[in-house]
């Protein structure tokens, strides 16, 4: 039997909200089987926000959730790390509306999870296995899921920018490939958009320490991968698909999709009940003994 998992111990970190610019204290705490992934705003009391598609809130350059007028923003990087390290049950506490951006990738959250350790629970884990294709198209944006024996992603991006015309990547997502090839990929933006974002009250915490910035003639900071941009889109898709509530077994294919289409698609998956079935299945890989890139190590709260 493949069992549910939680953290072995609680762990905390401090970071900055990408859009708010606020200092955020975040804690990850063990939770019992069947609890799922939930957020608790410690600045607002004991209200919890489950990380499910039923609690989607406004999508504005990041994925947000809300329940009982309590909201949490920019959840996708943390969710991607939790689901790909197979943490099924965890309480996430934070004292601000936004999950800290850390270095702009999921690697710091992988580090936190590895430091906390994993505890195997007695309850079985259930997977959502795709048995017929599901798809959405919105103009030139497309996303689909096809039957597969594994969780695999094919993603392509294209922009009207001389340095980022087209990138594409296909990867089977296991714990090992996620940690080594996807988690370190950082979010990105275009220099020409930065001032506009800040005038609209966004990206107030953004810097070269937590985002790749593309100017008209070059990238302002060093890349970790030649195709880091499409790898980060894969990271985002993994986190957004976590809102389905089950680990997915299928081949996700996306072109120019973003958070809005990812999350719309997560809802569509649950609606099309004849396109999937719930199954027990073994883990696709064990957590390897590797560390994120050195620059991704967060400041642990003491």
C-alpha positions as CSV (number, residue, x, y, z in Angstrom):
1,X,0.0,0.0,0.0
2,X,1.2,3.5,-0.8
3,X,0.6,5.6,2.3
4,X,-0.2,9.2,3.0
5,X,2.6,11.3,4.4
6,X,3.1,14.4,6.5
7,X,6.1,16.2,8.0
8,X,8.1,14.7,10.8
9,X,8.4,18.0,12.7
10,X,7.4,21.6,12.3
11,X,9.8,24.1,10.5
12,X,9.7,27.8,9.8
13,X,11.2,30.4,7.6
14,X,11.1,34.2,7.0
15,X,10.8,35.8,3.6
16,X,9.2,38.7,1.6
17,X,5.9,38.7,-0.3
18,X,6.6,39.2,-4.0
19,X,3.7,41.6,-4.7
20,X,3.1,43.0,-1.2
21,X,6.7,43.5,-0.2
22,X,5.7,42.5,3.3
23,X,8.0,40.5,5.6
24,X,6.3,37.1,6.1
25,X,6.8,34.4,8.8
26,X,5.8,31.0,7.4
27,X,5.6,27.7,9.3
28,X,4.9,24.1,8.0
29,X,3.4,21.8,10.6
30,X,2.6,18.1,10.6
31,X,-1.1,17.1,10.1
32,X,-3.1,13.9,10.4
33,X,-4.2,11.6,7.6
34,X,-7.0,13.0,5.5
35,X,-6.3,16.6,6.6
36,X,-4.9,17.7,3.3
37,X,-3.0,20.9,2.7
38,X,-4.4,23.9,4.5
39,X,-3.3,27.5,5.1
40,X,-3.9,29.4,8.3
41,X,-3.5,33.1,8.6
42,X,-2.2,33.6,12.1
43,X,-2.8,37.4,11.9
44,X,-6.5,36.7,11.5
45,X,-7.3,33.9,14.0
46,X,-7.9,30.2,13.4
47,X,-9.6,30.3,10.0
48,X,-8.2,27.8,7.6
49,X,-8.1,27.9,3.8
50,X,-8.0,24.4,2.1
51,X,-5.7,24.2,-0.9
52,X,-8.4,23.0,-3.3
53,X,-10.0,24.3,-6.5
54,X,-13.2,25.0,-4.7
55,X,-11.4,27.8,-2.8
56,X,-9.8,29.5,-5.8
57,X,-9.8,33.3,-5.5
58,X,-8.6,36.0,-7.8
59,X,-5.8,35.0,-10.2
60,X,-3.5,38.0,-10.8
61,X,0.0,36.9,-11.8
62,X,-0.2,34.3,-9.1
63,X,-2.6,31.8,-7.7
64,X,-4.8,32.8,-4.7
65,X,-7.2,31.0,-2.4
66,X,-9.9,32.2,-0.1
67,X,-12.4,30.9,2.5
68,X,-14.7,32.8,4.9
69,X,-13.2,36.1,3.6
70,X,-9.7,34.9,4.6
71,X,-7.3,34.9,1.6
72,X,-3.8,33.7,0.8
73,X,-1.9,34.5,-2.3
74,X,1.1,33.2,-4.4
75,X,0.6,29.6,-3.2
76,X,1.8,27.8,-6.3
77,X,5.6,27.4,-5.6
78,X,5.0,26.0,-2.1
79,X,2.2,23.7,-3.3
80,X,4.4,22.3,-6.1
81,X,7.1,21.4,-3.6
82,X,4.7,19.7,-1.2
83,X,2.9,17.6,-3.8
84,X,6.0,16.5,-5.6
85,X,7.7,15.4,-2.4
86,X,4.4,13.6,-1.7
87,X,3.4,15.6,1.4
88,X,-0.3,14.9,1.6
89,X,-1.1,16.5,4.9
90,X,0.3,19.8,6.3
91,X,-0.8,22.9,8.1
92,X,0.8,26.1,6.6
93,X,0.7,29.1,8.9
94,X,1.6,32.6,7.8
95,X,1.2,36.0,9.3
96,X,0.5,37.8,6.0
97,X,-1.8,37.4,2.9
98,X,1.1,36.2,0.7
99,X,3.4,33.2,0.8
100,X,7.0,34.5,0.7
101,X,8.6,34.4,-2.7
102,X,12.0,33.3,-1.3
103,X,14.4,33.1,-4.3
104,X,11.5,32.9,-6.9
105,X,11.6,29.1,-7.2
106,X,10.4,26.1,-5.3
107,X,13.9,25.0,-4.1
108,X,13.7,26.8,-0.7
109,X,10.5,25.0,0.1
110,X,12.1,21.7,-1.0
111,X,14.9,22.4,1.4
112,X,12.4,23.1,4.3
113,X,10.5,19.9,3.6
114,X,13.7,17.9,3.6
115,X,14.9,19.5,6.8
116,X,11.6,18.8,8.5
117,X,11.7,15.2,7.4
118,X,8.8,12.9,6.3
119,X,6.5,10.8,8.4
120,X,4.6,8.0,6.8
121,X,1.0,7.6,8.0
122,X,-1.2,4.5,8.1
123,X,-3.9,5.7,5.7
124,X,-3.6,4.9,2.0
125,X,-2.9,7.5,-0.7
126,X,-5.3,7.9,-3.6
127,X,-4.3,9.0,-7.1
128,X,-6.4,10.5,-9.9
129,X,-5.6,8.6,-13.1
130,X,-6.7,10.0,-16.4
131,X,-8.5,7.5,-18.7
132,X,-9.6,9.8,-21.5
133,X,-8.3,13.2,-22.8
134,X,-9.5,16.5,-21.2
135,X,-8.7,19.8,-22.9
136,X,-9.3,23.6,-22.8
137,X,-8.4,26.2,-25.5
138,X,-8.6,30.0,-25.0
139,X,-7.4,31.6,-28.2
140,X,-3.7,30.7,-28.7
141,X,-3.5,29.2,-25.1
142,X,-4.1,25.5,-24.8
143,X,-3.9,22.8,-22.0
144,X,-4.8,19.2,-22.0
145,X,-4.4,15.9,-20.1
146,X,-3.9,12.6,-21.8
147,X,-3.9,9.0,-20.3
148,X,-0.4,7.9,-19.2
149,X,1.1,5.5,-16.7
150,X,3.1,8.3,-15.2
151,X,2.8,12.0,-14.4
152,X,4.5,13.8,-17.3
153,X,4.4,17.4,-18.6
154,X,5.0,18.8,-22.0
155,X,5.1,22.6,-21.9
156,X,5.9,25.3,-24.5
157,X,6.1,29.1,-24.2
158,X,6.5,31.8,-26.8
159,X,6.8,35.6,-26.3
160,X,7.2,38.6,-28.5
161,X,10.7,39.1,-27.1
162,X,14.0,38.6,-28.9
163,X,15.5,36.5,-26.1
164,X,12.4,34.4,-25.5
165,X,10.7,33.5,-28.8
166,X,10.1,29.9,-28.0
167,X,11.0,27.3,-25.4
168,X,9.6,23.8,-25.0
169,X,10.3,20.9,-22.6
170,X,8.9,17.4,-21.9
171,X,9.7,15.8,-18.6
172,X,8.5,12.9,-16.5
173,X,7.9,14.4,-13.1
174,X,9.3,12.3,-10.3
175,X,10.6,13.5,-6.9
176,X,14.1,13.3,-8.3
177,X,13.5,15.1,-11.5
178,X,11.4,17.8,-9.8
179,X,14.0,18.5,-7.2
180,X,16.9,18.6,-9.6
181,X,15.4,20.0,-12.8
182,X,12.2,21.9,-12.0
183,X,12.3,23.2,-8.4
184,X,15.3,25.6,-8.9
185,X,13.7,27.4,-11.9
186,X,12.8,30.9,-10.9
187,X,9.9,33.2,-11.8
188,X,10.6,35.8,-14.5
189,X,9.4,39.2,-15.7
190,X,10.2,41.7,-18.4
191,X,12.0,44.9,-17.4
192,X,9.5,47.0,-19.4
193,X,6.7,45.6,-17.3
194,X,8.3,46.2,-13.9
195,X,7.3,49.9,-13.5
196,X,3.8,49.3,-14.7
197,X,3.4,46.4,-12.1
198,X,4.6,48.6,-9.3
199,X,2.3,51.5,-10.3
200,X,-0.5,48.9,-9.9
201,X,0.7,47.9,-6.4
202,X,2.3,44.7,-7.6
203,X,5.9,43.3,-7.5
204,X,6.7,45.6,-4.6
205,X,9.0,42.9,-3.1
206,X,10.5,41.9,-6.4
207,X,14.3,42.1,-7.0
208,X,17.0,40.4,-8.9
209,X,17.3,38.1,-5.8
210,X,13.9,36.5,-6.4
211,X,13.1,36.9,-10.2
212,X,14.8,36.7,-13.5
213,X,14.5,40.0,-15.3
214,X,14.7,40.3,-19.1
215,X,15.7,43.5,-20.7
216,X,15.5,44.3,-24.4
217,X,19.1,43.2,-25.0
218,X,19.9,40.7,-22.3
219,X,19.0,38.9,-19.0
220,X,19.9,41.0,-16.0
221,X,20.9,38.0,-13.8
222,X,22.5,34.7,-14.5
223,X,20.3,31.8,-15.5
224,X,20.4,28.4,-13.7
225,X,19.2,26.6,-16.9
226,X,19.2,27.7,-20.6
227,X,15.5,27.0,-20.6
228,X,14.7,28.2,-17.1
229,X,11.6,30.1,-18.3
230,X,9.7,27.0,-19.5
231,X,10.9,25.0,-16.5
232,X,9.3,27.6,-14.3
233,X,6.1,27.3,-16.2
234,X,6.2,23.6,-15.5
235,X,6.7,24.4,-11.8
236,X,3.7,26.7,-11.8
237,X,1.6,24.0,-13.5
238,X,2.5,21.4,-10.9
239,X,1.5,23.7,-8.1
240,X,-1.7,24.8,-9.7
241,X,-2.7,21.2,-10.6
242,X,-2.3,20.4,-6.9
243,X,-5.6,22.1,-6.3
244,X,-7.3,19.0,-7.8
245,X,-6.8,17.5,-4.4
246,X,-5.2,14.2,-5.6
247,X,-1.9,13.4,-7.2
248,X,-2.5,13.1,-11.0
249,X,-1.4,10.3,-13.2
250,X,-1.4,11.5,-16.8
251,X,0.4,13.5,-19.5
252,X,-0.2,17.3,-19.2
253,X,0.4,19.2,-22.4
254,X,0.2,23.0,-22.3
255,X,1.1,25.9,-24.7
256,X,1.2,29.5,-23.4
257,X,-1.0,28.6,-20.5
258,X,-0.7,30.5,-17.2
259,X,-2.2,30.5,-13.8
260,X,-5.7,31.4,-15.0
261,X,-5.9,28.6,-17.5
262,X,-4.1,26.1,-15.1
263,X,-6.7,26.7,-12.4
264,X,-9.6,26.7,-14.8
265,X,-8.4,23.4,-16.1
266,X,-8.0,22.0,-12.5
267,X,-11.7,22.7,-12.0
268,X,-12.6,21.1,-15.3
269,X,-10.8,17.9,-14.4
270,X,-13.0,17.4,-11.4
271,X,-16.2,18.2,-13.4
272,X,-15.4,15.6,-16.1
273,X,-15.8,12.6,-13.8
274,X,-15.9,10.1,-16.7
275,X,-12.3,11.1,-17.7
276,X,-10.6,9.7,-14.7
277,X,-10.8,7.2,-11.9
278,X,-9.3,7.1,-8.4
279,X,-6.7,4.4,-7.9
280,X,-4.0,3.2,-5.5
281,X,-0.5,3.3,-7.0
282,X,3.1,3.2,-5.9
283,X,5.3,6.2,-5.6
284,X,7.1,7.0,-8.8
285,X,10.4,7.6,-7.0
286,X,11.9,8.0,-3.6
287,X,13.2,11.4,-2.4
288,X,16.9,11.5,-3.4
289,X,19.6,12.7,-1.0
290,X,20.3,15.9,-2.9
291,X,20.2,19.5,-1.9
292,X,18.8,22.5,-3.8
293,X,21.2,24.9,-5.3
294,X,23.1,26.8,-2.6
295,X,21.5,30.2,-3.4
296,X,18.1,28.6,-2.7
297,X,18.7,27.9,1.0
298,X,16.2,30.0,3.0
299,X,16.7,31.8,6.3
300,X,15.3,29.4,8.9
301,X,13.4,31.1,11.8
302,X,14.7,30.2,15.2
